Amino acid sequence: MTTTTTGTAALGPTAQQRAWNATTRGFTADGPVHRRFEAQARLRPDAVAVRWAGGTLTFAELDRRANRLAWALRDRGVGPQTPVGIRVPRGPQLAVAVYGVLKAGGYYLPVEPTLPAERAHTLLAEAGARVLVVAAGGDSWSVPAGVAAVSADHPVPDRRELCGPEPGTDADSTAYVVFTSGTTGRPNGVEVAHRSLHNLFAWCQRTHGFGPHDLGLSVASFSFDLSVFDLLGLPGYGAGVYIADDAQRRDPELLIDVLLREPVTFWNSAPTTLAHLAPLLDGHRDDAGTGDLRLVYLAGDFPPLTLPDDVRSVFTRATIVNLGGTTETTVWANWYEVGAVDPAWRSVPYGRPIDNAQYWVVDENLRPCPVGVPGDLLIGGDVLAIGYHGQPELTGQRFIPDTLGPDPGGRLYRTGDRASFGPDGVLTILGRVDGQVKIRGARVELGEVEHRLRGHADVRDVVVLARPNRDGDRVLVAYVRPAPGCRPTVRELRRHVAAGLPDYMVPAAVVFVDGFPATANGKLDRAALPWPAQTGSTHTLGAPG
């Protein structure tokens, strides 16, 4: 028995909970992660490491170009643990920039070319970056005063290109900083070390066997940490990566063309990105190339329940894996392989922790909750980030001492999620701690309303939000994507909900949509969903009949 900070006696984890979190497994973390790529460049120099619409780069070519950039960065003062911004378009220069920064000993900060100048300047200032890698040839963007711009690609060969500088970093050094939105308006830079990347990559390799036979299709935004595995994980195991450009990322037909034309074996994105392709898949069911895709990683949001079967109906060899985690827990920290979709599911299960991760569901006194009892989700283990760059107070609030796991000196990250364990140890996410919705004084879990609507035969998928009406009261709005060939009415959908849920859980409005908007990171963009007043497919609050 331990004592919490409130002085309340806390019961420790049960034997069952400890068994679910018995994830300890050894992994190699001998230096920075880019050393794995360098080893592959020596082993298989002529193999293709990077593909894009305009060509290819071999491992040796990528290594030489990254070495050139690393020396150029050293000439600009970049050394161990120096923050370096990267602002280049999607393509080969992106891979060169990432490896060049790490080879120089620095850590990288994604600065998307599409960002407004003010936001980009803010990120560079928050990270303390005084060097920015830019595209060869540059553009009209104004580099902030005091920041040196270095071209990502130096076309002139340099005698130093055969060997990069000694980075002077180790597994505990910072690899990158990715910024997330902050509640105060100040972005939070999540600082991630090489060690937690080694752990993640080792789990991916052990579980799904990545190797030279694989080609990943990179569609995630560079500022979204899913890109980390595409750019650093795959080449480190000898696999290639096809970097989709912005035009391809925006056009589902172009992405399908890449999937069918290139020998792509691995897809990694937010569910919304792949869901945009789903309506077009039927037309390619018998095309050549559908047998290559063997593995699909979906993360960043809950996949539509129809998506796994949509994908497998065309790519019949594909294994679908739902992954979860936060930026603060190094890309992914839990997983669930999706087999047959259970009609009773409200959403695809969140799954179990990966190697060297521990998941705890606790009450307000940090006591583990019994099976099936909701609580706050905490994550511990080797998956944790270093913390928030330049924000020690926030780091101390979110990363607390671990009183539950196997490491007495470890930490736990407060995710802000509400969750519960099932009897089989599989996690269910119930919502956000700060996102509980009250409608007419009653607590409502939006997922329960969504689950009810998905049970209607004419509904393919649905998102439910709580939004203020004209009087300022929060009401439920259901955004419904009808099943193919179906035209459900607002009245019958509201009747369907009313038949199984209390009246305060019946949506006040229903909006029919063709699809769901996505953010630049590929996540569902709830803020971009239209307000009911913008459409005619609505029904104001009243009797469901």
N, C-alpha and C positions, 0 to 999 in steps of 0.2 A: 504494500500500500504506500502511495506517495501523497504529498500534500500540494495542492495547487496554490497559485499566487494569492487566491482569496482566502486561504486557510482552511478550505473545505477538504475533508478526507476524500481522496479519489481512488476508486477501485481501478486496478490495473486491467490490461487486456485479458480476455479469456484465452484459454488454450486454443480454441477454435480461431479467434482473431489473430493470434500469433502465427498459427499455421498458415492462414491466408497471406500473411506478410512475411513468410519465410522465403524471401526472394534472393537471399545473399548468394552471389556467384562471382567468382574471380574474373577479372578482365585485365588486359594489358593497357597501361597508361604511361608509356615511356616517352614522354616529351609531347610537343604540340601535335595536333591531329594531322597537319599537312605532311608530316613525315610519312604517313601511310601512302599518300599519293606519290611522293618522291620515290618510295620503294617500288611502286608499280611502274613508274617511268623508267627505272633501271631494268626491271624484269621484262617489260613488254613495251619498249619505246615506240614501236611502229603501230601499235593498236590505237584505234580511234577513241579518244577521251571525250571530245565535245563535238556535237553535231548541231547544225542550225540550218535555216532555209538556204543559206548561201554557201555552205561548205562544211569542212571538218578540220579538226585539230587532233594530231596524235598526242599521246602522252609526252613524248619527247619534245614536240613543238610547244605544247602548253608549258612544260617545265622550263624550257629556255626563255620563253617570253615572260613568264612569271619571275625568273631570275633577273632578267633585265630590269623589270619594274622594281624589284626588291632593291637592287643597287641604286636605282634612281631615287627611291624613297630614302635610302640611307644617306644619299648625298644631300637630301633635304632635312636631315636630322632625325628621321624616324629610326627608333631603336626599340629595345624591349619595353613593352607595355605602353606604347605610344598610340593614342587613338587616331585613326585615319578614316575620313569619310570616303565613300565610294558612290559616285554619281555617273553611271554609264548606262547606256541602253542595253536591253536584253540581247545576248549574243556572246560570241567568244571573248570579248573584252571583259565581260562580267566575271568569267572564270579566271582570266588572267589577273584581274584586279584583286579578287579574294585571295588567291594563292600568293600574289606578290606582296600584299600587306602582311600576311602571316610569315612569309619567308624573311621579311625585313624585321620581324620581331614585334610588329604592331598588332593591334586588334581593329577589326573593321566595324564601321557604322554605315548601314544602308541609308542612302539619301536618294530616293526615287527621282528620276528626271521629271516626273509628272507633278511633283510637289510644288506648291506655291513657293516663291522665293522666300517669303517671310518665315514659313514653316521650316524650310530647309536651313535657313540661317539659324533659327532657334535650336534645331537639333545639333548642328555643329557647335554652337556655343555651349549647350548643355553638356555635350560630351567633352568639351575642351579640345576639339580637333583643330589643329593648325595646318593640316595637310589634307587635300581633297584629290582623289583620283578621278579624272574626268575622261571623256571619250576622246580618242585621237581625232584631231581636227576641231574639237570643241564645238560650242554652240553659242547662242546669244545670251546665255544665262550669266548673271553677274556673280562672280565669286566674292564672298564677303571680304572686307578689308582684314588684313592680318592672316588670311588663309592662303597658302600656296597651292596652286593647281599643278598636278603632275599627270601627264598623259598616260593612259592605261597601256598603250602599245608603242614601243620604240622600234620602228622598222629596221633601223641600222643595227646589224649584228655587233655584239660587244664581246670581247674575249672573256669577260666575266660571266657570260650567260650560261656557261657549262656548269657553274657551281654558284649557288646563291650564298648570301652572307650567313654567318652563324646567327640564328635568331635570338639566342640568349633567353629563350622562354622555356617553360616546362609545363607539365600537366596542370598545374595550379594557376597558371597565368590566364589572363582574359583572352578569349578567342574573338568575341564580338559583343556589341551592345545593340539591342533592338529596343526601340521606343514604343511604349504603349500609351494610351490616353490616360491622363490623370484626372481625378475628380475636381482638382483645384484649377484646371486649365493648363497646368504645367505638365509636360510630358514626362513619363517615368522611363528612364533608360535601364533596361534589365541587362545586367552584366553576367555573361555566361563563360565559364572556364572550359579549357580543353578537357579536363578530367571527366566532366559529366557528358561531354560529347563522345569520348572514348567508350563510356558505359553504354550510351544509347546505340552507337554504331555496332558495338559488340553484340547487343541484344538483337538488333535487326539482322545481323549476319547469322547468328546462331539460330534464330527462329525461322528466317525465310531464305537463307542461303544465297545471298547476293554474291555475284562473281563476274568474271569476264564474259559470261554468256548473256548478261543483262544489259538492257538499254532503258534508262528511265526517261520519261517525258516530263520536263520541268515546266509547269504552268503557273506555279505559285509566285506571287509578288516577291521581289527580293527583300522587301521590308517585312515580310511574313516569315516566321522562322521555319516553316516547312521547307523553304529553299535551302536551308542549311544541309539537310540530308542529301538533296539533289546535287549540290555543288561540292560538298566535302565528304559525305558518306559514300556515295556510289563510286567515284573515282578511287577512293581509298581501298576499295575491294576489287579494283580492276574493271569495274563496270563503266559503261559510257553514259553520257547524259545528252539528250536532245533539248536544247533551250528554245522553247517556243517564243517567237517575237510577239510584240504587242498586237499586231494585226491578227496573228493566229490565235492569240488568247481571246480576242474579242469575237471571233467568228467560229461558231461550233462546227460548221462544215469544214473549215480549214484544219481544225484540230482532229476531226475524224479522218481527214485525208492523211495527216501525219501518222495517226494510229494504224492506218491500213497500209500506208506506203513504206514506212520505216519499221524495222524489226523491234518495235517497242514491247518490252516485257513487263514494264512497271509504270504504274500511274500513281501520282501522289498529289492530292489537292484537297481543298475544302469540298464538301458534298455539293454545294450549289454549283460549282464549276462543272462537275460531271453531270449533274442533273440537267444542265442546259443542253447537253448532248443527247440525253435520253430520248427525247421525242424523235430524233433523227436516226436512231440506231436501227429501227426496223427495216429501213431501206437498204441497209448494208449487211443484213443477216447472212447472205450467201457469198459475200465478197471474200476474195483472197486476203489473207493477212489477219483474219479474225482469230486465228489460233495462236498468235504470238503472245498476246497479253496474258500473263500468268498471275499477276499480283496487283491489287488495287488497295492503296492506303487512303482512307478518308478521315479527315481530322479538322478540328476548328469549329464544328457545329454538328448537330445531330443529322444523320442522313435520312432522307425521306424513306419510309418503310418500303416503298415500291422500287427504290433505286437498285438494291442488290440484284433482284431478279431481272430488272431491265438490262443491267450490264451482262449478267450471265446468259441471258437469252441470245446474245450475239457473240460475246467473248466467252465461250463455253469452258475454257480452261481456267478462267480467272478466279482466284481466291479473294474474297472481299474482307478487308480488315478495318474495323472501326477503332480509331485511336483517340485518346483524350490526353489532357494535360493542359498546362498553361505555359506562357513564355517563361515564367519563373521556375518551371520544372523541366526545362530543356527539351522543348519541342513536344515530345510525347512521353507520358509516364504510365499509361495504362492502355490495354488493348482488348479487343474482342473479335474473334473470327466469326463472321456472319455466315451461318449455314442457312437452313430453311427459316424463313421469317415466320415467327409465331403470330397468328392473328390476334392474340391477346396482348401483344406488346403495345405499349403507348409510344415507345421509341426504341431504337436499336440499343441494346444494353451497353452500358459504359465499359464494363469489363473488369479486368484484374490488373494489378500493378506489373510492370515489366521488371527485369532483373534489377536488384538493389534499390527498389522503390518500396515505400511502405505507405499504405493508405489507412487513415483512421477516421471514423465518424464519431464525433464527441459531442457531449452536452456543454452547457455554458461554463461548467467547472472543469472542462477538459477530461471528463470521464468517458471512456468508450461506451457508446450506446449499444444496447442489445440488437440482435438481428431484427430487421424490419422497422426499427425505431429511427425516425429522422434525426439528423444532427448536422453539425458543421463539419465539413470535409477538410482534413489536414493531410499534407503529404510530406514525407520525410525520405531520407536516403541520399544516395549518390546522384540523384537526378536534380538536386536543387541548384539554382543559380547562386552566384556570389551574393547578389543583392541588387539594390537600385543605385545606379551610378551617381555619386555625389549627394546621396540622400540617406545618411546613416540613421536618421530618426525614423523615416518610413521603413527602412530595412529592418530596424528593430521591432517595429510594430507588426510587420507581416511575417518575419522569420523569427520564430520563438524557440527557446530551448526544448529539445526533444525529451520528454519524460515517458514516452511510450515504446520507442523502438529499441533495436539492439545496440545502438551506438550511444553510450552515455554522453558523449560530447557533441552529439548531432543537433540538428535543427529540424523544425517543422514549419512548413509554409501554410499560412491561413489562406485558403483558396477563395473564400467568400461564397462557396457553393453549399447548398443544402443537399444531403445525400442520405442513403440508407443502404445497408448490406442485405442481400437476399440470403436465404439459407445455404446457398451454394457458394457464397463468397463473392458473387458478382455484384458490382455497384450499380445503383440507380441514382441518377442526378435528378433532384426534385425542383431545382430552381436556385435562385440567388438569395443569399441572406438578406440583401438589401432590396430585393426585387419582388417581395410578396405583394400581391395585388389584393386590394379590398374593394369590393363592389357592394354598394348599399350596406356597408358595415360588416360584410361577411368576407372571410378569406377565400380566395379563389386561386387554385393552381391552374395556370393557363394550359398546361399539358393535358390536364384531364378533359378540358373542353375540346382540345384538338383531337384527343383520342376518340372522343364520342363522335365527332364529325367524320373522322377517317373511317369510322364504321359504316358510314352510308355508302351504298353501292356506287353512287354516282360521283363520289369524291375521290380524286387521285391524291391530293395533298392539301394541307391547310396550315395556316399560321394564324394564331389568335393574339391580339394585342389589347391592352387596356388604354383607351384614349379618352380625352375629355370631350363631352358634348357641348352644345351651345350654352348650357347653363354652368359649365365648368365641372360637372360631375363625371367621374370616370365610368365609362361603359365598355363593354366588350365588343370588339370588331373582329369578325372572322374573314380572313382572306382565303378564298377557296379556289383551288385549281381543279376544275372538273375532270373526271375521267374521260378518255377519248370517246367522242361521239355522244356524250351525255350532256344534258342541259337541265340540271336540277334547278328548282326555284328557291327563292329566299324563304318562302313560307314553309315548304316541305323540310328544308334543312333546319329551320328553327323548331319546327314540330319534332324533328328527330332528336334534337338536343333536349327539348323539354320533356320528351318521353323518358329520359333516363337521368336527368340532372335537375337540381333545384332551379327555380325560375331566375334567381340572380346569376346563374351560370349560363343562361341562354343569351347568345350574342344579340346586342341591340341592333347591329348592322352586319350585313354580309356583302362582301365585295368579291366579285368573280374576276380572276386574273388568269392570264395565259402562262405566267411563270413568276418566279420570285427574284427581285433584284439582288445583286451581290455587290459587296464592297470591293475595293482594289485588291484585298487579300483573299477574295473568293468566298467570304462569309456572307450569310444572309444579311442584307441591309434592311433591317426593320424600319429604320427612319425613312427610307425611300418608298415604302408602301403608300399608296394613295389614300388620302383621307376620304371617308365615305361621301362627303359632299362633292368630290371630284368625279363621281361616277353615278350612273343611274341604277346600278345593281345593289341597292341598299334597302333596308327595312328598319324603320325606327322602332324604338322600344314600345312594346305593347303585347297583347295576348298572342302567343305563337300561332294560333289559328287564324 
